[in-house]
Amino acid sequence: MSFWDIAFEPKPVQQPHLPIWIGGDADAALKPAAKFASGPEGHRARRDPHACPGRSAQEIVDCLSWAAGQGVASSAVPVSAVLGIDEYLDYTQWVVDEINLKVG
């Protein structure tokens, strides 16, 4: 896609451009992620399909704290794969206890 006769200010500090993040695990998301995204920073391949994916609580706290320092006023912690409502509620409580209280 190309654009012309437009202005974008302020210019990003990062060069050559802002990181491009694309989320999802379906082919429709993975193909453009592989082609256009800035890379899987912070993501790890899982050898154990039952292992909990993602970053540790401290890594998430550090990342969100850095973003807040950059002026980000709102963010989200991605939900790990869960098998049901009980696991979802456990994960949500973990986010509140281990992340939200330390960032907020």
C-alpha positions as CSV (number, residue, x, y, z in Angstrom):
1,M,0.0,0.0,0.0
2,S,1.4,3.4,-0.9
3,F,0.4,6.9,0.3
4,W,1.3,10.4,-0.9
5,D,0.4,13.9,0.0
6,I,0.2,13.1,3.7
7,A,2.0,14.3,6.8
8,F,2.9,12.2,9.9
9,E,4.2,14.0,13.0
10,P,6.0,13.7,15.3
11,K,8.4,11.3,13.6
12,P,9.3,8.1,15.5
13,V,12.6,8.0,17.4
14,Q,13.2,4.4,16.2
15,Q,14.9,4.1,12.8
16,P,14.1,3.1,10.2
17,H,10.5,2.9,11.7
18,L,8.4,1.9,14.7
19,P,8.4,-1.8,15.4
20,I,5.5,-3.6,13.7
21,W,3.7,-6.1,15.9
22,I,1.2,-8.5,14.5
23,G,-0.7,-10.9,16.7
24,G,-2.4,-14.2,16.2
25,D,-1.7,-17.8,15.6
26,A,-3.7,-18.5,12.4
27,D,-2.1,-18.6,9.0
28,A,-3.9,-15.3,8.2
29,A,-1.8,-13.6,11.0
30,L,1.4,-15.6,10.7
31,K,2.0,-15.0,7.0
32,P,2.0,-11.2,7.3
33,A,3.9,-11.4,10.6
34,A,6.7,-13.3,8.9
35,K,6.8,-10.9,6.0
36,F,6.2,-7.5,7.6
37,A,6.6,-7.7,11.4
38,S,9.7,-6.6,13.3
39,G,10.3,-10.0,14.8
40,P,9.2,-12.3,17.7
41,E,10.9,-10.3,20.4
42,G,10.0,-11.7,23.8
43,H,8.4,-14.8,22.3
44,R,9.9,-18.3,22.8
45,A,9.4,-21.5,20.9
46,R,7.8,-24.1,23.2
47,R,9.1,-27.6,23.3
48,D,6.4,-28.7,25.7
49,P,2.9,-28.1,24.3
50,H,1.6,-28.0,27.9
51,A,4.0,-25.4,29.1
52,C,2.8,-21.9,29.9
53,P,3.7,-19.6,27.0
54,G,4.9,-16.1,27.2
55,R,7.1,-14.0,29.5
56,S,7.6,-14.2,33.2
57,A,5.7,-11.8,35.5
58,Q,8.9,-9.7,36.0
59,E,9.5,-9.5,32.2
60,I,5.9,-8.3,31.7
61,V,6.2,-5.8,34.6
62,D,9.5,-4.4,33.2
63,C,8.0,-4.1,29.7
64,L,4.8,-2.4,30.9
65,S,6.8,-0.1,33.2
66,W,9.1,0.9,30.3
67,A,6.0,1.6,28.1
68,A,4.5,3.7,30.8
69,G,7.7,5.7,31.0
70,Q,7.4,6.3,27.3
71,G,3.9,7.8,27.8
72,V,1.7,4.8,27.1
73,A,-1.5,5.2,29.2
74,S,-3.2,2.0,28.4
75,S,-2.0,-1.5,27.6
76,A,-3.0,-5.2,27.8
77,V,-1.4,-8.4,28.9
78,P,-2.2,-11.2,26.3
79,V,-4.1,-14.1,27.7
80,S,-2.2,-17.4,27.6
81,A,-3.9,-20.4,26.1
82,V,-6.3,-21.8,28.6
83,L,-8.5,-24.9,28.6
84,G,-11.5,-23.5,30.3
85,I,-13.1,-20.8,32.6
86,D,-11.2,-22.0,35.7
87,E,-7.8,-21.7,34.0
88,Y,-8.9,-18.3,32.6
89,L,-9.9,-17.0,36.0
90,D,-6.6,-18.4,37.5
91,Y,-4.6,-16.6,34.8
92,T,-6.6,-13.4,35.4
93,Q,-5.9,-13.5,39.1
94,W,-2.2,-14.1,38.4
95,V,-2.1,-11.0,36.2
96,V,-3.8,-8.9,39.0
97,D,-1.5,-10.3,41.7
98,E,1.8,-10.5,39.9
99,I,1.6,-7.7,37.3
100,N,-1.1,-5.1,37.8
101,L,-0.3,-4.4,41.4
102,K,3.4,-4.0,40.6
103,V,2.9,-1.7,37.5
104,G,0.0,0.4,38.8
